Amino acid sequence: MSVIIINYNGLHYLEALFDSLLKQDYSNFEVIVVDNHSTDNSVDILERFYKTFNSHGIGFKYVVLRRNTGFCLGNNIGFLYSSARSKYIVLLNNDTIVERFWLRELVSFMEKYSDVAAASSLILFDFTSRIDNTGGRLDVYGGCIGRGLMEPKHVAEKHDPFKGFFYASGCSMIIRRKVFEELHGFDPWLSMYHDDIDLSWQARLLGYRIGFVKNSICHHMRRPEFGRKLPVWKFYLANRNRIRIIVKNYELRNVFRRIIPAVIITFLAGFFLGLISRNAYYILYSLKTITWNIRHLKNTLTYRRIIQSKRKIGDKEVEKYMDKKPLEIWHAKAYLKLF
């Protein structure tokens, strides 16, 4: 078992995260930290915990990169340092704290269901009882939201481990090593955002299921961001990437059915955010999502050919797990409550 953590200026979070990993009741795992050229002295704490983990009989490796490679390439690099004996790969955000049974529950779930490629934990906001994610929802146009977002924790007890969501959250995800290898890891061109959606989508195309493990609890040390709090760069990356994965993963006839509405929704979302925040950059960057994808279309089509050559499941079956209406409707209502 290999736990991969991508760190970029996470000094404030790392000690609490590592302490929670040391308290796991499951000991057969290693920790691999990929530092994306942090400037906050994160390496100092990595050096200290290298000794601490090894004194507990838990393998600990850290890789310090010379530039920020992003979430996707960072995890692919971390995978190269993982033990070949690891049956499972676990992806974990650096701004998290996990409960004692977090890892054991993930492993037990995967051992129980051999047809599951990946599964995510019950992810809560900080140490509140509010849900961040119990497996993310995706609409047919590439819009996404965490299932159960902001609902009380007890609601998660009723969530089906296989229905009502589309993808496993990269915040706290377990994936079979053989699946990660078959998919060649994350698409490094995505950098971050929609990366876990893309990975889960491709796993579904291979005929695997995606699961949710309610007893594996992870606390995400952040607050939900809506409306004026959503940085332009996050808006840009998320919507740029949604267009790319639509082109890559849909059957050709559905690419044309989904891509035009997705582009229109992206522009409307940019106009809406620009209007309520009085920031024209949202509108500018909604247009840049299109120009970026045009410039990189050849590269996207190369990835598409590889993905489609491995496909075992048709879009009709995959779309059973998607929302049919744009999830931006939910986001718009949430944003308006701030004003």
Secondary structure, DSSP 8 states (H G I E B T S, - for coil): -EEEEEESS-HHHHHHHHHHHHT-S----EEEEEE-S-SSSHHHHHHHHHHHHHHTT-EEEEEE-SS--HHHHHHHHHHHTS-TT-SEEEEEETTEEE-TTHHHHHHHHHHH-TTEEEEEEEEEETTSSBEEESSEEEBTTS-EEETTTT-BGGGGGGS-SSSS--B--TTEEEEEHHHHHHTTSS-GGG-SSSHHHHHHHHHHHTT-EEEEEEEEEEEE-S----GGGS-HHHHHHHHHHHHHHHHHHS-HHHHHHHHHHHHHHHHHHHHHHHHHHT-THHHHHHHHHHHHHHHTHHHHHHHHHHHHHH--S-HHHHGGGSBSS-THHHHHHHHHTT-
